[in-house]
Amino acid sequence: MRGNKKMKRIYVKEEWCLGCHLCEYNCAFANSGLSDMVLALKGKPIYPRIHVEGGEKITYAVSCRHCEDPICLKSCIAGAITRNEGIVKIDREKCVGCLTCVLVCPYGALAAGEDGLMQKCELCLQNAFGAPACVSGCPNGAIVYEETEGSQ
């Protein structure tokens, strides 16, 4: 049944993106492990798993697309990247920080975290939010999390 299994994915409507970066702050907070946003973020560099890109005329948020056949997984020399039930994850205990996954990802969805190890969107399933914080934190509804046919 490859290609027609329904799963939830994050999509960005770039025509609605304001370039405000609130998705980045909500992501960093959701993955901080702290319950107070001010304590988690104030006066500190943030390391979100989603990034706003673009210029003056168009901006858009970039996050992992949880590809059906992820090249990052195939290229990880440490075996730190896995795909289970449609979600691509990084085992940060196994990651060696070689940046190979960053180089091969066609979407630019991976980045080094504060400790130099790779991190990426894992749909906030591993934290207390239980759903992508970037979606709920987007003031203009530019980021959506919806069920769609799995085709990547």
C-alpha positions in Angstrom: 0.0 0.0 0.0 2.9 2.3 -0.6 2.0 5.8 -1.6 -1.6 5.8 -0.4 -1.3 5.4 3.4 -2.8 8.4 5.0 -0.7 10.3 7.6 -0.5 13.7 9.1 2.1 16.1 7.8 3.1 19.7 8.2 2.5 22.0 5.3 3.3 25.6 4.9 1.1 28.1 3.0 3.8 30.5 2.0 1.3 33.1 0.8 0.1 33.4 4.4 3.5 33.4 6.1 4.3 36.7 7.7 8.0 35.9 8.4 7.4 36.6 12.1 9.5 33.6 13.3 6.9 32.8 16.0 6.9 29.2 14.8 10.6 29.0 15.6 10.1 30.3 19.1 7.2 28.0 19.8 9.2 25.1 18.5 12.3 25.9 20.6 10.0 26.3 23.7 8.2 23.0 23.0 11.5 21.1 22.7 13.2 22.9 25.7 11.8 20.6 28.3 10.8 23.6 30.4 7.2 24.7 31.3 7.9 28.4 31.3 8.6 30.1 27.9 10.4 33.0 29.5 12.8 30.8 31.4 13.3 28.6 28.3 14.0 31.4 25.8 14.7 34.8 27.3 18.3 35.9 26.7 19.3 32.6 25.1 20.0 31.6 21.6 17.3 29.3 20.3 17.6 26.1 18.4 14.3 25.5 16.6 13.5 22.5 14.5 11.7 24.7 12.0 13.3 27.6 10.2 11.8 30.7 8.4 13.5 31.4 5.1 12.9 33.9 2.4 13.3 37.5 1.6 11.3 40.7 1.4 8.6 39.5 -0.9 8.0 35.9 0.3 8.8 34.0 3.4 8.1 30.4 4.4 8.8 27.9 7.1 11.0 24.9 6.4 10.6 21.7 8.4 11.1 18.0 7.9 8.8 16.5 5.3 9.1 13.0 6.8 9.9 11.6 3.4 8.7 8.1 2.5 12.3 7.2 1.3 14.5 9.6 3.3 17.9 10.2 1.8 19.1 11.5 5.2 18.4 8.0 6.7 20.3 6.3 3.9 23.3 8.6 4.3 23.6 8.7 8.1 27.0 7.0 8.9 26.1 6.4 12.5 22.7 4.8 11.9 21.1 7.6 14.0 18.2 8.3 11.7 15.2 6.0 11.6 11.7 6.0 10.1 8.9 4.4 12.0 5.2 4.8 11.2 5.9 7.6 8.7 8.0 9.7 11.2 11.7 10.3 10.6 13.5 10.6 13.9 17.1 11.2 15.0 18.6 9.2 17.9 20.8 11.9 19.4 22.6 9.3 21.5 23.9 7.7 18.2 24.5 11.0 16.3 28.1 11.9 15.8 27.5 15.4 14.4 29.1 14.7 11.0 26.5 16.9 9.1 26.1 14.4 6.3 22.3 14.5 6.7 22.4 18.3 6.5 24.3 18.1 3.2 21.9 15.6 1.6 18.5 16.8 2.7 16.9 18.5 -0.4 14.7 20.6 1.9 17.2 22.0 4.4 15.3 20.5 7.2 18.1 19.4 9.5 20.3 21.6 11.7 22.7 21.3 14.5 21.4 21.8 18.0 23.0 23.6 20.9 25.3 20.6 21.5 26.3 20.2 17.9 24.2 17.1 17.3 21.6 17.0 14.6 18.0 17.8 15.2 14.9 18.1 13.1 11.1 18.3 13.3 9.7 15.2 14.9 6.1 16.6 15.0 6.3 17.4 18.7 5.3 13.8 19.4 8.2 13.4 21.9 7.2 16.3 24.1 4.3 17.4 26.2 2.6 19.3 23.4 1.6 16.1 21.5 1.0 18.1 18.3 3.3 20.5 16.4 3.8 23.7 18.4 4.7 25.6 15.3 1.1 25.0 14.0 -0.6 26.3 17.1 1.8 29.2 17.4 1.4 30.5 13.9 -0.8 33.7 14.2 -1.8 33.6 10.5 -2.6 30.0 10.0 0.3 29.6 7.5 1.4 26.3 9.0 -1.0 23.4 9.0 -0.9 19.8 10.2 -3.3 17.7 8.3 -3.9 14.2 7.1 -2.9 13.5 3.5 -1.8 10.8 1.2 1.8 9.6 1.9 3.6 10.2 -1.3 7.1 11.5 -0.5 
